[in-house]
Amino acid sequence: MKQINYFGKTIFSRSNIMVGIISLVLGLWFWYMIWASSLSHRIVLMKFVPEWMVYITTGAVVGIICAGRAAYWRPVGKTPKYVFEMFFGGFCLGFVCVLNIFDVQVYIFSNKIINYESEYEVVFPGPAVGKFSHCEAGLWIKDLHTNRWMQLCTTKKDLYLNRKSGMNRVWVTARVNNLGSYISDYKFIYH
């Protein structure tokens, strides 16, 4: 391949390739985090799933690895504060990397689709979206597979268009596996 030379530098230099690869990896990682976070709004996990214990344990293990590396190979003059900072940075990295991992497993490895009739409740305002806002309305649905309640985000307009007087149940379509359920669709029905 012929290399193009602009102002004495080649386009395909080693540093440009490394910057491109690192940018690609970080971009894919951010995309994954946003996608996994959006999945969690429609997934309900079983009660036995040790979600927070796995997150904290993974963060602690990565933090200990980073702190051990800093303590063993630290340059002369670095303090124990530096080792603690490395532990905290590793903890945060490990924690964030496994965040929503169970939601992704439920979504990707769903082995069957079930339909069921469920009771529901509408509340105003709905669940929190971000730090400072809420959905216009919330729809609480009892998931038959996990036997837990889940709140979905909806709007007053959708409720007005899809729910008529006397519709006191919902017909839910869920993708399930042994970790939980992904609510893929619901319709208001008469009981």
Secondary structure, 3 states (H helix, E strand, C coil): CCCCEECCEECCCHHHHHHHHHHHHHHHHHHHHHHHHHHHHHEEECCCCCHHHHHHHHHHHHHHHHHHHHHHHCCCCCCHHHHHHHHHHHHHHHHHHHCCHHHHHHHHCCCEEEEEEECEEEECCCCEECCCEECCEEEEEEECCCCEEEEEEECHHHHHHHCCCCCCEEEEEEEEECCEEEEEEEEEECC
